[in-house]
Amino acid sequence: MKNLILIRHAKSSWDAPLVDKDRPLSNRGISDAHLMAGEVDEFLPKSFVVWSSTAQRAKNTAYIFAENLSIPIDTIVFKDDLYTFDEKKLANIIKTCDNQFDNLILFGHNDAITNFVNTFGNHAVDNVPTAGFVSLSFEENDWKAIRKGKIKKTLFPRELKKHDSPFTGKQIH
């Protein structure tokens, strides 16, 4: 059995005129990444390998999760080819994972992540938002052979931010 956790990079900043790959996280992105990293520990396998796109926003998101989850930063594998927005390319990269690893955590980009989840998952997800977390499991024992898997868990920042107002009883976002 192979398990894949996809985490979309947190919200990036458009404040500076940088090339896309160099855009950092926005303040909201930093906050959302910390929020999510503090909530996903119970959904992580005991051992895993971590891959990240080399885009600044994905690297920063991976660093925040690593810090919060006590993952040694020097164990994160940064892959230039994960800077992709195409799910077929993403699938081909995932299928290169060494079979000695049953669990892969990957920090990447949309539209690749949402489209991958909808191609390989067992139900549709409208959109994996920034800092979104999706865990999938596959019956296959070979990464190259993964086909249709099961979505085990989705967790998005907006779900963690909802709470009831003590004054109105209505949800505040």
KETOR-803151 format. One record per residue: residue in three letters; x, y, z of N, C-alpha, C in turn; residue number from 1. Coordinates in nm, 2 decimals. Layout:
BEGIN
   res       nX       nY       nZ      caX      caY      caZ       cX       cY       cZ     n
   ALA        X        Y        Z        X        Y        Z        X        Y        Z   NUM
...
//
This chain:
BEGIN
   res       nX       nY       nZ      caX      caY      caZ       cX       cY       cZ     n
   MET     0.08    -0.12     0.00     0.00     0.00     0.00     0.09     0.12     0.00     1
   LYS     0.05     0.22    -0.08     0.13     0.35    -0.09     0.03     0.46    -0.04     2
   ASN     0.09     0.55     0.03     0.01     0.67     0.08     0.08     0.80     0.04     3
   LEU    -0.01     0.89    -0.01     0.04     1.01    -0.07    -0.03     1.13     0.00     4
   ILE     0.04     1.22     0.05    -0.01     1.34     0.11     0.03     1.46     0.02     5
   LEU    -0.07     1.53    -0.03    -0.05     1.65    -0.12    -0.08     1.77    -0.04     6
   ILE     0.01     1.86    -0.03    -0.01     1.99     0.04     0.02     2.10    -0.06     7
   ARG    -0.09     2.18    -0.09    -0.07     2.29    -0.18     0.00     2.40    -0.11     8
   HIS     0.10     2.47    -0.17     0.17     2.58    -0.10     0.07     2.68    -0.05     9
   ALA     0.11     2.75     0.06     0.02     2.85     0.12     0.02     2.97     0.03    10
   LYS    -0.07     3.06     0.06    -0.10     3.18    -0.02     0.03     3.26    -0.04    11
   SER     0.05     3.30    -0.16     0.18     3.37    -0.19     0.15     3.52    -0.20    12
   SER     0.25     3.60    -0.20     0.25     3.74    -0.20     0.27     3.79    -0.35    13
   TRP     0.19     3.89    -0.39     0.21     3.95    -0.52     0.26     4.10    -0.50    14
   ASP     0.31     4.13    -0.38     0.35     4.27    -0.35     0.47     4.31    -0.43    15
   ALA     0.56     4.23    -0.46     0.69     4.27    -0.52     0.69     4.21    -0.67    16
   PRO     0.75     4.29    -0.76     0.75     4.24    -0.90     0.86     4.14    -0.92    17
   LEU     0.83     4.01    -0.88     0.92     3.90    -0.89     0.88     3.80    -0.99    18
   VAL     0.97     3.72    -1.04     0.93     3.61    -1.13     0.84     3.52    -1.04    19
   ASP     0.75     3.44    -1.11     0.66     3.36    -1.03     0.73     3.27    -0.94    20
   LYS     0.83     3.20    -0.98     0.90     3.10    -0.89     0.96     3.16    -0.76    21
   ASP     0.98     3.29    -0.76     1.05     3.36    -0.65     0.95     3.43    -0.55    22
   ARG     0.82     3.42    -0.58     0.72     3.48    -0.49     0.72     3.42    -0.35    23
   PRO     0.73     3.50    -0.25     0.73     3.44    -0.11     0.58     3.42    -0.06    24
   LEU     0.57     3.38     0.06     0.43     3.37     0.12     0.39     3.50     0.16    25
   SER     0.26     3.52     0.16     0.20     3.64     0.21     0.18     3.62     0.36    26
   ASN     0.14     3.73     0.44     0.12     3.71     0.58     0.01     3.61     0.61    27
   ARG    -0.10     3.61     0.53    -0.20     3.51     0.54    -0.15     3.37     0.51    28
   GLY    -0.06     3.36     0.41    -0.01     3.23     0.38     0.08     3.17     0.50    29
   ILE     0.16     3.26     0.56     0.24     3.22     0.67     0.15     3.17     0.79    30
   SER     0.04     3.25     0.81    -0.05     3.22     0.92    -0.12     3.09     0.89    31
   ASP    -0.17     3.07     0.77    -0.25     2.95     0.73    -0.16     2.82     0.73    32
   ALA    -0.03     2.84     0.69     0.06     2.72     0.69     0.08     2.68     0.84    33
   HIS     0.10     2.77     0.93     0.12     2.74     1.07    -0.01     2.67     1.13    34
   LEU    -0.12     2.73     1.09    -0.25     2.68     1.14    -0.27     2.53     1.09    35
   MET    -0.24     2.51     0.96    -0.26     2.37     0.91    -0.16     2.27     0.97    36
   ALA    -0.03     2.32     0.97     0.07     2.23     1.03     0.04     2.19     1.17    37
   GLY    -0.03     2.27     1.24    -0.06     2.24     1.38    -0.18     2.14     1.39    38
   GLU    -0.24     2.11     1.28    -0.36     2.03     1.29    -0.35     1.89     1.21    39
   VAL    -0.24     1.87     1.14    -0.23     1.75     1.05    -0.16     1.64     1.11    40
   ASP    -0.09     1.66     1.22     0.00     1.56     1.28    -0.07     1.42     1.29    41
   GLU    -0.20     1.42     1.34    -0.27     1.30     1.36    -0.30     1.22     1.23    42
   PHE    -0.29     1.29     1.12    -0.32     1.23     0.99    -0.19     1.19     0.91    43
   LEU    -0.08     1.20     0.98     0.05     1.17     0.91     0.09     1.03     0.95    44
   PRO     0.15     0.95     0.85     0.21     0.82     0.89     0.33     0.84     0.98    45
   LYS     0.38     0.73     1.04     0.49     0.74     1.13     0.62     0.77     1.06    46
   SER     0.64     0.72     0.94     0.76     0.75     0.86     0.72     0.79     0.72    47
   PHE     0.80     0.88     0.66     0.76     0.93     0.53     0.89     1.00     0.47    48
   VAL     0.88     1.02     0.34     0.97     1.10     0.27     0.90     1.23     0.23    49
   VAL     0.97     1.34     0.23     0.91     1.47     0.19     0.97     1.53     0.07    50
   TRP     0.89     1.57    -0.03     0.93     1.63    -0.15     0.87     1.77    -0.16    51
   SER     0.94     1.87    -0.22     0.88     2.00    -0.24     0.93     2.06    -0.37    52
   SER     0.84     2.13    -0.43     0.88     2.22    -0.54     0.99     2.31    -0.50    53
   THR     1.07     2.36    -0.59     1.17     2.46    -0.56     1.12     2.60    -0.57    54
   ALA     0.99     2.62    -0.60     0.94     2.76    -0.59     0.94     2.81    -0.45    55
   GLN     0.97     2.93    -0.43     0.99     2.99    -0.30     0.87     2.97    -0.21    56
   ARG     0.75     2.98    -0.26     0.63     2.97    -0.18     0.61     2.82    -0.13    57
   ALA     0.64     2.73    -0.21     0.63     2.59    -0.18     0.74     2.55    -0.07    58
   LYS     0.86     2.60    -0.10     0.97     2.57     0.00     0.94     2.63     0.14    59
   ASN     0.89     2.76     0.14     0.85     2.82     0.27     0.74     2.74     0.34    60
   THR     0.64     2.70     0.26     0.54     2.62     0.32     0.59     2.49     0.38    61
   ALA     0.68     2.42     0.31     0.75     2.30     0.36     0.83     2.33     0.48    62
   TYR     0.90     2.44     0.49     0.98     2.47     0.61     0.89     2.49     0.73    63
   ILE     0.77     2.56     0.71     0.68     2.59     0.82     0.62     2.45     0.87    64
   PHE     0.58     2.36     0.78     0.53     2.23     0.82     0.64     2.16     0.90    65
   ALA     0.76     2.16     0.84     0.88     2.09     0.90     0.90     2.14     1.04    66
   GLU     0.90     2.27     1.06     0.92     2.33     1.19     0.82     2.28     1.29    67
   ASN     0.69     2.29     1.25     0.58     2.25     1.34     0.57     2.10     1.37    68
   LEU     0.62     2.02     1.27     0.61     1.87     1.29     0.74     1.81     1.32    69
   SER     0.84     1.88     1.35     0.97     1.83     1.39     1.03     1.74     1.28    70
   ILE     1.02     1.78     1.15     1.08     1.71     1.04     1.21     1.78     1.01    71
   PRO     1.32     1.71     1.02     1.45     1.77     0.99     1.45     1.83     0.85    72
   ILE     1.48     1.96     0.84     1.48     2.03     0.71     1.57     1.97     0.61    73
   ASP     1.68     1.92     0.65     1.78     1.86     0.56     1.73     1.73     0.50    74
   THR     1.61     1.68     0.55     1.55     1.55     0.49     1.45     1.59     0.37    75
   ILE     1.42     1.71     0.36     1.33     1.75     0.25     1.40     1.75     0.12    76
   VAL     1.34     1.68     0.02     1.40     1.67    -0.11     1.33     1.78    -0.20    77
   PHE     1.41     1.88    -0.25     1.36     1.98    -0.33     1.38     1.94    -0.48    78
   LYS     1.27     1.94    -0.55     1.27     1.89    -0.69     1.22     2.00    -0.78    79
   ASP     1.31     2.04    -0.88     1.27     2.15    -0.97     1.15     2.11    -1.06    80
   ASP     1.14     1.98    -1.09     1.03     1.93    -1.18     0.90     1.93    -1.11    81
   LEU     0.89     1.95    -0.97     0.77     1.97    -0.90     0.71     2.11    -0.92    82
   TYR     0.78     2.20    -0.98     0.73     2.33    -1.01     0.65     2.31    -1.14    83
   THR     0.53     2.25    -1.13     0.45     2.22    -1.24     0.30     2.24    -1.20    84
   PHE     0.22     2.27    -1.30     0.08     2.30    -1.28     0.00     2.19    -1.36    85
   ASP     0.07     2.09    -1.41     0.01     1.99    -1.49     0.00     1.86    -1.41    86
   GLU    -0.12     1.80    -1.40    -0.13     1.68    -1.32    -0.07     1.56    -1.38    87
   LYS    -0.06     1.55    -1.51     0.01     1.43    -1.58     0.16     1.44    -1.54    88
   LYS     0.22     1.55    -1.55     0.36     1.56    -1.51     0.38     1.53    -1.36    89
   LEU     0.29     1.58    -1.28     0.29     1.55    -1.14     0.28     1.40    -1.11    90
   ALA     0.19     1.34    -1.18     0.17     1.19    -1.16     0.30     1.12    -1.20    91
   ASN     0.36     1.16    -1.31     0.48     1.09    -1.36     0.60     1.11    -1.25    92
   ILE     0.60     1.23    -1.19     0.70     1.25    -1.09     0.68     1.16    -0.97    93
   ILE     0.55     1.16    -0.92     0.52     1.08    -0.81     0.55     0.93    -0.83    94
   LYS     0.53     0.89    -0.95     0.55     0.75    -0.99     0.70     0.71    -0.99    95
   THR     0.79     0.81    -0.97     0.93     0.79    -0.96     0.98     0.76    -0.82    96
   CYS     0.89     0.78    -0.72     0.93     0.76    -0.58     0.98     0.62    -0.56    97
   ASP     1.09     0.60    -0.49     1.15     0.48    -0.46     1.05     0.39    -0.38    98
   ASN     1.03     0.27    -0.41     0.94     0.18    -0.34     0.97     0.15    -0.20    99
   GLN     1.10     0.18    -0.16     1.13     0.16    -0.02     1.05     0.26     0.07   100
   PHE     0.99     0.36     0.01     0.91     0.46     0.08     0.76     0.43     0.06   101
   ASP     0.69     0.40     0.16     0.54     0.37     0.14     0.46     0.50     0.15   102
   ASN     0.52     0.61     0.21     0.45     0.73     0.24     0.53     0.85     0.19   103
   LEU     0.46     0.93     0.10     0.52     1.05     0.04     0.44     1.17     0.08   104
   ILE     0.50     1.27     0.13     0.44     1.40     0.15     0.50     1.50     0.05   105
   LEU     0.41     1.56    -0.03     0.46     1.65    -0.14     0.40     1.79    -0.13   106
   PHE     0.48     1.89    -0.14     0.44     2.03    -0.14     0.45     2.08    -0.29   107
   GLY     0.33     2.12    -0.34     0.33     2.16    -0.48     0.23     2.26    -0.51   108
   HIS     0.18     2.26    -0.64     0.10     2.37    -0.70    -0.03     2.33    -0.76   109
   ASN    -0.12     2.42    -0.77    -0.24     2.40    -0.85    -0.21     2.45    -0.99   110
   ASP    -0.28     2.40    -1.08    -0.39     2.31    -1.09    -0.35     2.16    -1.08   111
   ALA    -0.22     2.14    -1.08    -0.17     2.00    -1.08    -0.23     1.92    -0.96   112
   ILE    -0.23     1.98    -0.84    -0.28     1.91    -0.72    -0.43     1.87    -0.73   113
   THR    -0.51     1.97    -0.75    -0.66     1.95    -0.76    -0.69     1.85    -0.87   114
   ASN    -0.63     1.86    -0.99    -0.65     1.77    -1.10    -0.60     1.63    -1.07   115
   PHE    -0.49     1.62    -1.00    -0.44     1.49    -0.97    -0.53     1.42    -0.87   116
   VAL    -0.58     1.49    -0.77    -0.67     1.44    -0.67    -0.80     1.39    -0.74   117
   ASN    -0.85     1.47    -0.84    -0.97     1.43    -0.91    -0.95     1.32    -1.01   118
   THR    -0.83     1.30    -1.05    -0.80     1.19    -1.14    -0.77     1.06    -1.06   119
   PHE    -0.70     1.07    -0.96    -0.66     0.95    -0.88    -0.74     0.92    -0.75   120
   GLY    -0.82     1.02    -0.71    -0.90     1.00    -0.59    -1.04     0.94    -0.63   121
   ASN    -1.11     0.90    -0.52    -1.24     0.83    -0.54    -1.36     0.92    -0.54   122
   HIS    -1.34     1.05    -0.52    -1.45     1.15    -0.53    -1.39     1.29    -0.57   123
   ALA    -1.47     1.37    -0.62    -1.43     1.50    -0.67    -1.41     1.60    -0.56   124
   VAL    -1.31     1.68    -0.58    -1.28     1.79    -0.49    -1.28     1.92    -0.58   125
   ASP    -1.37     2.01    -0.54    -1.38     2.13    -0.63    -1.25     2.20    -0.65   126
   ASN    -1.18     2.23    -0.54    -1.05     2.30    -0.55    -0.97     2.27    -0.42   127
   VAL    -0.85     2.24    -0.43    -0.76     2.23    -0.31    -0.70     2.37    -0.30   128
   PRO    -0.75     2.44    -0.19    -0.70     2.58    -0.17    -0.56     2.59    -0.13   129
   THR    -0.51     2.71    -0.12    -0.37     2.73    -0.07    -0.37     2.67     0.07   130
   ALA    -0.26     2.60     0.10    -0.23     2.54     0.23    -0.32     2.42     0.25   131
   GLY    -0.40     2.38     0.15    -0.49     2.26     0.16    -0.41     2.13     0.17   132
   PHE    -0.47     2.03     0.24    -0.41     1.90     0.27    -0.50     1.79     0.22   133
   VAL    -0.45     1.70     0.14    -0.52     1.59     0.09    -0.44     1.46     0.11   134
   SER    -0.49     1.36     0.17    -0.43     1.23     0.19    -0.50     1.13     0.11   135
   LEU    -0.42     1.06     0.03    -0.47     0.95    -0.05    -0.40     0.82    -0.02   136
   SER    -0.47     0.71    -0.03    -0.40     0.58    -0.02    -0.43     0.50    -0.15   137
   PHE    -0.33     0.42    -0.18    -0.34     0.33    -0.30    -0.31     0.19    -0.26   138
   GLU    -0.39     0.09    -0.32    -0.37    -0.05    -0.29    -0.24    -0.10    -0.34   139
   GLU    -0.19    -0.04    -0.45    -0.07    -0.09    -0.51     0.05    -0.08    -0.42   140
   ASN     0.15    -0.17    -0.44     0.27    -0.17    -0.36     0.39    -0.11    -0.44   141
   ASP     0.36    -0.06    -0.56     0.46     0.00    -0.65     0.41     0.14    -0.69   142
   TRP     0.49     0.24    -0.66     0.45     0.37    -0.70     0.42     0.38    -0.85   143
   LYS     0.50     0.31    -0.93     0.48     0.32    -1.08     0.34     0.27    -1.12   144
   ALA     0.28     0.18    -1.03     0.15     0.12    -1.07     0.03     0.19    -1.01   145
   ILE     0.05     0.30    -0.93    -0.07     0.36    -0.87    -0.17     0.39    -0.97   146
   ARG    -0.30     0.37    -0.94    -0.41     0.40    -1.02    -0.51     0.48    -0.94   147
   LYS    -0.63     0.43    -0.93    -0.74     0.49    -0.85    -0.71     0.46    -0.70   148
   GLY    -0.71     0.57    -0.62    -0.69     0.55    -0.48    -0.81     0.60    -0.41   149
   LYS    -0.79     0.60    -0.27    -0.90     0.65    -0.19    -0.86     0.78    -0.12   150
   ILE    -0.94     0.88    -0.12    -0.91     1.00    -0.04    -0.94     0.97     0.10   151
   LYS    -0.84     0.97     0.19    -0.86     0.94     0.33    -0.89     1.06     0.41   152
   LYS    -0.84     1.18     0.38    -0.86     1.30     0.45    -0.83     1.42     0.37   153
   THR    -0.93     1.52     0.38    -0.90     1.65     0.32    -0.91     1.75     0.44   154
   LEU    -0.83     1.85     0.44    -0.83     1.95     0.55    -0.79     2.08     0.48   155
   PHE    -0.88     2.18     0.49    -0.85     2.31     0.43    -0.86     2.42     0.54   156
   PRO    -0.78     2.53     0.52    -0.77     2.63     0.62    -0.91     2.69     0.66   157
   ARG    -1.00     2.71     0.57    -1.13     2.77     0.60    -1.20     2.68     0.70   158
   GLU    -1.18     2.55     0.70    -1.25     2.46     0.79    -1.20     2.49     0.93   159
   LEU    -1.08     2.53     0.95    -1.02     2.55     1.08    -1.05     2.69     1.13   160
   LYS    -1.09     2.78     1.04    -1.11     2.92     1.08    -1.26     2.94     1.12   161
   LYS    -1.34     2.85     1.09    -1.49     2.87     1.12    -1.51     2.86     1.27   162
   HIS    -1.59     2.95     1.32    -1.63     2.94     1.46    -1.75     3.02     1.48   163
   ASP    -1.82     2.99     1.59    -1.95     3.06     1.61    -1.93     3.18     1.69   164
   SER    -2.00     3.29     1.65    -1.99     3.41     1.72    -2.07     3.39     1.85   165
   PRO    -2.02     3.43     1.97    -2.10     3.42     2.09    -2.22     3.51     2.10   166
   PHE    -2.22     3.61     2.01    -2.33     3.71     2.01    -2.45     3.67     1.92   167
   THR    -2.42     3.61     1.81    -2.52     3.59     1.72    -2.55     3.44     1.69   168
   GLY    -2.45     3.35     1.73    -2.46     3.21     1.70    -2.44     3.18     1.56   169
   LYS    -2.41     3.28     1.47    -2.38     3.26     1.33    -2.23     3.23     1.31   170
   GLN    -2.20     3.16     1.21    -2.06     3.13     1.18    -1.99     3.26     1.13   171
   ILE    -1.87     3.27     1.17    -1.78     3.38     1.12    -1.67     3.32     1.04   172
   HIS    -1.64     3.38     0.93    -1.53     3.33     0.85    -1.41     3.42     0.85   173
//
